[in-house]
């Protein structure tokens, strides 16, 4: 299983998935062994920071296709909150999303493994 979790500090889940500085990618093999690596969120840099910073409204056609491509191959993305545009693009790509109230990455992984 391959799980993606948005984070800004490598310990906790980021409040906004699309605006996280990076994603923790947790790989869990068939024996339950876990490994973790981190992927920088280029979407945050190109869409939400500096001169490119913008907010979205309901009519905005903002796309997260770059994030979908970046996270291709994952089985599920866990987050505390997914915006409507983020949810739309990941749903279209067939990537499962699960909202959790858990704030700690390690606890979120345990939660998904116990469901």
VENKA-V839472 format. One record per backbone hydrogen bond with DSSP energy under -0.5 kcal/mol. CO is the residue of the C=O (numbers start at 1). NH is the residue of the N-H. Records with the same first field share a line. If there is no record, write none. Layout:
# VENKA-V839472
CO->NH + NH
This chain:
# VENKA-V839472
1->28
2->75 + 76
3->26
4->78
5->24
6->14
7->22
11->105
12->8 + 9
14->80
15->17
16->19
17->20
21->41
22->7
23->25 + 39
24->5 + 26
25->27 + 37
26->3
27->29 + 35
29->32
33->29
35->27
37->25
39->23
40->42
41->45
42->46
43->47
44->48
47->54
49->52
50->53
57->60
64->67 + 68
65->69
66->70
67->71
69->72
71->74
75->96
76->4
77->98
78->6
79->100
81->17
83->87
84->88
85->89
86->90
87->91
88->92
89->93
90->95
91->94
94->96
96->77
98->79
103->13
104->108
105->109
106->110
107->111
108->112
109->113
110->114
112->115
